[in-house]
Amino acid sequence: MAGRYKPYPEYKNSGIEWLGGIPLSWNCVRLKYSADLHSNKIEAGSVQRYIGMENIESGNGRYLAKEDVSPEGLSTSFLKGDVLFGKLRPYLAKSWLAEFSGICSSEFLVLRSKNVSPGFLHYYTLTDEFINQVNASTYGSKMPRASWDFIGLLPVPIPDNGSEKISNFLDHETAKIDTLIEKQQQLIQLLKEKRQAVISHAVTKGLNPNVKMRDSGVEWLGVVPEHWYVVPLKRVCEVKDGTHETPQYVDMSEDAFPLITSKDFIGDSISFEGAKYISKVDHLEIIKRSNTETGDVLMSMIGGNIGKAALVKSNANFSIKNVALFKTHGNQHVAQYILYYLQSGLLDIQISLLSRGGAQGFLSLGDIRNLCFLKAPSDEIEEIVESLSKSTIKFDHLIEKAELAVKLIIERRTALISAAVTGKMDVRDWVAPKVSQTNKEVAA
């Protein structure tokens, strides 16, 4: 892209350090002079189409349809063409160019453009330059937010007469980029499904294709090797859980200990980098029932990521919350086998059966202890673990490569938007192609 589009011939100082130079023919004005803040509040109960924070995808402004979204408390009305910008810190990258009229969460700022095209304003609110300034102004500890008093004073570069062309250019280019991202994400999903299928076959059928099979007696499990046993998980290892309360958090110190939850699971390992800390008194109380050791397996037992699992690979002392603990007493093969079992899809089937069609937001310790598990001889467990460690690493490398590709493509998308709306790229001669490009041209 950089090779196809050159900078403008001349630039001038915008007067804003973080914005830098802007094209000589452009102006720079405060946001409140290029967009009006619309704040018509609507009481709950309105039948208009509603947009919540969960309806907008961070970073790209894509609308996500969700049937279960409904207004709570006050809402704000908006019109087609308005820009909805999330003012809460976790949602600052949520900016949407309204495709229809309706009402939205009062946590959105509803901006109605005046001297730039709505599309240009939308893309500008997606740039790192703009979001970083808003983020720096947020206040409040529980739900940090930014105020219009500050945001309205932020500068907006105004093209002399080309804001709509810039918007159209970005619509075209980002659509191609989004297609590439979608294809990579589909590849990632396919690789994950194949990885799971390989694991599932190994932990339910074994590695010997000629082994004699028998009916497991479990409808969803089917046939299994005749010398394997279907047992509750509690027959394979000791199953415990951590606290389900929220102790008081403290600053990191020699007398403080990490409180690990499933959000601290990165891949199949534990990350202590973002963990919260609790006092020694609370830690000692929690580990009376759930003392973790190297080689143990942890699994989330609550929320939308039930079944997410990690292997304890560290000697660090820590407590666990809303997490099940599988004690393996240092048996690495059993630990890895349990981890593969949790990744095989068998757990998902059982969670679905336990939920009986409803939402399963919690697995009790009793449920977990009685999960259906296939017990194989020790030597076969070792063989299965060794085999899966070789085959899954290939999938893991491919998935990592595809995820890196997505990251780089997203970075390219962000850089393209920023370059176009801040005038670092001259697209005045761009003409929308009449014939769609081939996949090969898009990939290039």
C-alpha positions in Angstrom: 0.0 0.0 0.0 2.8 2.4 0.9 4.3 1.9 -2.6 1.0 2.7 -4.4 0.2 5.9 -2.5 2.6 8.7 -1.8 2.5 11.5 0.7 0.9 14.9 -0.1 3.3 17.3 -1.8 3.4 19.8 1.1 2.7 19.6 4.9 2.3 22.1 7.7 2.6 21.8 11.4 -0.8 20.8 12.9 0.2 22.4 16.2 -0.5 19.1 17.9 2.5 17.0 18.9 0.9 13.6 18.6 -0.8 14.4 15.3 2.3 15.8 13.6 2.1 17.5 10.2 -1.0 17.6 8.1 -1.4 18.4 4.4 -1.0 22.1 3.5 -4.6 22.4 2.3 -6.1 20.7 5.4 -7.4 22.3 8.5 -7.4 21.1 12.1 -10.4 21.8 14.4 -11.7 20.6 17.7 -14.0 17.6 17.5 -16.9 19.6 19.0 -16.7 21.9 15.9 -16.8 19.0 13.4 -19.5 16.9 15.2 -22.4 17.6 17.4 -23.0 15.5 20.5 -26.5 14.1 20.3 -27.9 13.2 23.8 -31.6 12.7 23.5 -32.3 10.3 26.4 -35.0 7.6 26.0 -36.6 5.7 29.0 -36.3 2.0 29.2 -39.2 0.1 27.4 -38.7 1.7 24.0 -39.5 -0.6 21.1 -36.9 0.9 18.9 -33.9 -1.2 17.7 -31.3 -1.2 20.5 -27.5 -1.2 20.2 -25.4 -2.3 23.3 -21.7 -2.4 23.7 -21.7 -6.1 22.9 -23.2 -5.3 19.4 -20.0 -3.6 18.2 -16.7 -5.3 17.5 -13.6 -3.6 18.9 -11.1 -2.2 16.5 -13.0 -2.4 13.2 -16.5 -1.0 14.0 -18.3 -4.0 12.7 -22.0 -4.5 13.8 -22.7 -7.8 15.6 -26.3 -8.9 15.6 -27.4 -10.4 19.0 -31.0 -11.4 19.7 -30.7 -11.2 23.5 -29.6 -7.6 23.7 -32.1 -5.3 25.4 -31.9 -1.8 26.9 -31.5 -1.2 30.6 -32.1 2.2 32.2 -31.6 5.3 30.0 -30.8 4.9 26.3 -29.8 7.5 23.7 -31.5 7.8 20.3 -29.4 7.9 17.2 -29.9 8.3 13.4 -28.5 6.4 10.4 -25.1 8.0 9.7 -24.3 8.9 13.3 -21.1 7.7 14.9 -21.4 5.8 18.1 -18.3 5.9 20.2 -17.8 3.9 23.5 -16.6 6.2 26.3 -15.8 3.4 28.8 -12.1 2.3 28.9 -12.7 -1.3 27.9 -14.7 -0.2 24.9 -12.8 2.8 23.5 -12.1 1.0 20.3 -15.8 0.4 19.8 -16.9 2.9 17.2 -19.8 2.3 14.8 -21.1 4.2 11.8 -24.8 3.7 12.3 -26.4 1.7 9.5 -29.9 2.3 10.8 -31.7 4.6 13.3 -32.5 3.4 16.8 -31.5 3.7 20.4 -28.2 2.8 22.1 -26.5 2.3 25.5 -26.0 5.7 27.3 -22.3 4.7 27.5 -22.0 5.6 23.8 -21.3 9.1 22.7 -23.6 9.8 19.7 -21.7 12.0 17.3 -23.3 13.7 14.3 -20.8 15.0 11.8 -20.9 18.6 10.4 -17.9 19.4 8.2 -16.5 16.0 7.4 -18.3 12.9 6.0 -19.7 10.5 8.7 -17.4 7.8 7.3 -14.3 9.9 7.7 -15.3 10.8 11.3 -15.9 7.1 12.1 -12.5 6.0 10.7 -10.7 8.8 12.6 -12.3 7.6 15.9 -10.8 4.2 15.2 -7.2 5.4 15.0 -4.7 4.7 17.7 -3.8 8.4 17.8 -7.4 9.3 18.8 -8.1 6.4 21.1 -4.8 6.8 23.0 -5.7 10.4 23.8 -9.2 9.5 25.0 -7.7 6.6 27.0 -5.3 9.0 28.8 -8.2 11.1 29.9 -10.3 8.4 31.5 -11.3 8.7 35.2 -12.8 6.5 37.8 -11.3 3.2 39.2 -14.2 0.7 38.7 -15.4 1.6 35.2 -13.0 4.2 33.8 -14.6 6.5 31.3 -13.9 9.6 29.3 -16.0 12.8 29.3 -17.3 14.7 26.3 -15.8 17.9 27.8 -12.3 16.4 27.1 -13.1 14.4 23.9 -14.8 17.4 22.3 -11.6 19.3 22.6 -9.5 16.7 20.7 -8.3 17.8 17.3 -9.7 16.4 14.0 -7.8 16.9 10.7 -10.2 18.2 8.1 -9.4 17.6 4.4 -10.2 20.5 2.1 -12.8 18.6 0.1 -11.8 14.9 0.1 -13.2 13.4 3.3 -15.8 11.4 1.5 -13.3 10.0 -1.0 -11.0 9.0 1.8 -13.9 7.3 3.5 -14.8 5.4 0.3 -11.2 4.4 -0.2 -11.0 3.0 3.3 -14.4 1.2 2.8 -13.0 -0.5 -0.2 -9.5 -1.4 1.2 -10.6 -2.4 4.6 -13.3 -4.7 3.1 -10.5 -6.6 1.3 -8.4 -6.7 4.5 -11.4 -8.0 6.5 -11.9 -10.8 3.9 -8.3 -11.9 4.4 -8.8 -11.8 8.2 -11.9 -13.9 7.9 -10.1 -16.5 5.8 -7.3 -16.7 8.3 -9.8 -17.1 11.2 -11.6 -19.8 9.3 -8.3 -21.6 8.8 -7.5 -21.2 12.6 -10.9 -22.7 13.4 -10.4 -25.6 11.0 -7.0 -26.4 12.5 -8.4 -26.3 16.0 -11.2 -28.7 15.0 -8.7 -31.1 13.4 -6.4 -30.9 16.4 -9.4 -31.8 18.7 -10.4 -34.6 16.4 -6.9 -36.2 16.6 -7.0 -35.9 20.4 -10.5 -37.3 20.7 -9.7 -40.3 18.6 -6.6 -41.1 20.6 -8.2 -40.8 24.0 -11.3 -42.8 23.1 -10.0 -45.4 20.6 -6.3 -45.6 21.4 -3.4 -45.8 18.8 -3.8 -49.5 17.7 -6.2 -49.6 14.7 -6.5 -53.4 15.1 -7.5 -53.4 18.8 -10.7 -55.3 19.7 -13.5 -53.0 20.6 -16.6 -53.3 22.8 -19.6 -51.2 23.5 -18.8 -48.7 26.2 -22.3 -48.6 27.6 -22.4 -44.9 27.1 -24.5 -43.8 24.2 -22.5 -40.7 23.2 -19.2 -42.5 23.6 -19.8 -45.5 21.4 -17.3 -48.3 21.2 -13.9 -48.3 23.1 -11.0 -50.7 23.4 -12.2 -53.8 25.2 -9.5 -53.6 27.9 -10.3 -50.0 28.7 -12.6 -49.0 31.6 -15.3 -46.3 31.7 -14.9 -44.7 35.1 -15.8 -41.4 36.9 -12.9 -39.0 36.8 -12.5 -39.2 40.6 -11.3 -42.8 40.1 -8.3 -41.5 38.1 -7.2 -38.6 40.3 -8.1 -36.6 43.3 -10.4 -33.7 42.3 -10.6 -30.5 44.4 -11.6 -26.9 43.8 -10.5 -23.5 44.9 -12.3 -20.7 46.6 -15.5 -19.3 45.1 -15.3 -16.2 47.3 -13.5 -13.0 46.4 -10.8 -12.2 49.0 -9.5 -8.7 49.4 -6.9 -7.9 46.9 -3.5 -6.5 48.0 -0.4 -5.1 46.3 2.3 -7.4 45.2 4.9 -8.1 48.0 6.8 -10.9 49.7 3.7 -11.5 51.9 1.2 -11.6 49.0 0.3 -14.5 46.8 -1.3 -14.7 43.3 -4.9 -15.7 43.0 -5.2 -17.5 39.8 -8.5 -17.7 37.8 -9.1 -19.0 34.3 -8.3 -15.6 32.8 -4.7 -16.3 33.7 -4.6 -19.4 31.5 -2.6 -18.7 28.4 -2.7 -21.6 26.1 -2.3 -24.6 28.4 -0.1 -22.8 30.8 -0.5 -20.3 33.6 0.6 -16.7 33.3 1.2 -14.8 36.5 1.8 -11.5 34.7 -1.7 -10.1 35.1 -2.7 -12.0 38.2 -4.2 -10.3 41.3 -2.7 -10.8 44.7 -4.2 -11.7 48.1 -2.8 -11.7 51.6 -0.8 -14.6 53.2 -3.7 -15.2 55.6 -6.2 -15.7 52.8 -3.7 -17.7 50.8 -3.1 -20.2 53.6 -6.8 -20.6 54.2 -7.5 -21.4 50.5 -4.7 -23.9 50.1 -6.1 -25.9 53.0 -8.5 -27.3 50.4 -6.6 -26.8 47.2 -2.9 -26.9 47.4 -1.5 -26.8 43.9 1.8 -28.5 42.9 3.8 -28.9 39.8 2.2 -31.4 37.4 -1.4 -30.7 38.6 -4.1 -29.7 36.1 -6.4 -26.8 36.5 -9.8 -26.3 34.8 -12.3 -23.5 34.8 -15.6 -24.5 36.4 -17.6 -21.3 35.9 -18.7 -18.8 33.2 -18.4 -18.9 29.4 -15.0 -20.7 29.4 -16.0 -23.8 31.4 -13.5 -26.6 30.6 -10.6 -24.2 29.8 -7.6 -26.0 31.2 -3.9 -25.5 32.1 -1.0 -27.5 33.4 0.8 -26.3 36.5 4.4 -26.1 35.3 5.8 -23.8 38.0 6.8 -24.2 41.6 5.3 -20.9 42.5 2.9 -20.7 45.5 -0.5 -19.5 44.5 -4.2 -19.9 45.2 -7.1 -20.6 42.8 -10.6 -19.3 42.4 -13.5 -20.8 40.5 -11.1 -23.4 39.3 -11.1 -27.2 39.6 -7.9 -28.9 40.6 -6.8 -32.4 39.4 -4.1 -33.8 41.7 -1.7 -36.1 39.8 1.1 -36.2 42.4 3.8 -35.5 39.9 2.8 -38.1 37.3 3.4 -36.1 34.1 1.9 -38.6 31.8 -1.3 -38.8 33.7 -1.4 -35.0 34.0 -0.9 -34.5 30.2 -3.5 -37.3 29.5 -6.1 -35.5 31.6 -5.3 -32.3 29.8 -5.8 -33.9 26.5 -9.0 -35.4 27.7 -10.3 -32.0 28.6 -9.3 -30.7 25.2 -10.9 -33.6 23.3 -14.5 -32.4 23.2 -15.7 -35.1 25.5 -16.2 -32.5 28.2 -18.3 -30.3 26.0 -20.6 -33.2 25.3 -21.1 -33.9 29.0 -21.6 -30.2 29.9 -24.3 -30.1 27.2 -26.0 -33.1 28.8 -25.7 -31.6 32.3 -27.3 -28.3 31.1 -30.3 -30.2 29.7 -30.8 -27.5 27.1 -30.4 -24.6 29.5 -27.4 -22.3 30.1 -24.7 -24.2 32.1 -22.9 -21.4 33.9 -21.3 -23.6 36.6 -20.0 -27.1 37.0 -20.2 -28.3 40.6 -17.4 -30.2 42.2 -19.7 -33.2 42.3 -20.3 -32.9 38.5 -16.6 -32.8 37.8 -15.7 -35.7 40.0 -18.3 -37.8 38.2 -17.3 -36.9 34.6 -17.1 -39.9 32.4 -13.4 -40.8 31.8 -11.7 -43.6 29.9 -9.0 -45.4 31.9 -6.4 -47.0 29.9 -3.3 -49.1 31.0 -0.3 -47.0 32.1 1.9 -48.0 29.2 -0.8 -47.0 26.7 -1.3 -43.7 28.4 2.4 -43.0 28.0 2.3 -44.0 24.3 -0.8 -41.8 23.7 0.7 -38.8 25.4 4.0 -39.2 23.5 2.1 -39.6 20.2 -0.2 -36.6 20.8 2.7 -34.4 21.9 4.2 -34.9 18.4 1.0 -34.5 16.4 -0.5 -31.6 18.3 2.6 -29.5 18.2 2.3 -29.4 14.4 -1.2 -28.1 14.7 -0.1 -25.6 17.4 2.7 -24.2 15.1 0.2 -23.8 12.2 -2.4 -22.1 14.5 0.3 -19.8 15.9 1.4 -18.9 12.4 -2.1 -18.2 11.3 -2.8 -16.1 14.4 0.4 -14.1 13.8 -0.9 -13.5 10.2 -4.2 -12.1 11.6 -2.3 -9.9 14.0 -0.1 -8.5 11.2 -3.1 -8.0 8.9 -5.0 -6.1 11.7 -1.9 -3.9 12.3 -1.8 -3.2 8.5 -5.5 -2.3 8.6 -5.0 0.1 11.6 -1.9 1.7 9.9 -3.8 2.2 6.7 -6.7 3.9 8.4 -4.4 6.2 10.3 -2.3 7.1 7.3 -5.4 8.0 5.2 -7.3 10.1 7.8 -4.3 12.0 9.1 -3.1 12.9 5.6 0.1 10.8 5.6 -1.2 9.1 2.4 -2.5 11.0 -0.7 -5.5 9.1 -2.1 -7.0 12.0 -4.1 -6.4 10.2 -7.4 -7.9 6.9 -6.2 -10.8 5.6 -8.3 -13.1 2.8 -7.1 -12.4 -0.2 -9.4 -15.3 -1.2 -11.6 -14.4 -4.9 -11.6 -13.7 -6.8 -8.3 -10.1 -8.0 -7.9 -9.2 -11.6 -8.1 -8.2 -13.5 -4.9 -4.6 -13.5 -6.1 -4.6 -9.7 -6.4 -6.2 -9.3 -3.0 -3.7 -11.6 -1.4 -0.8 -9.7 -3.0 
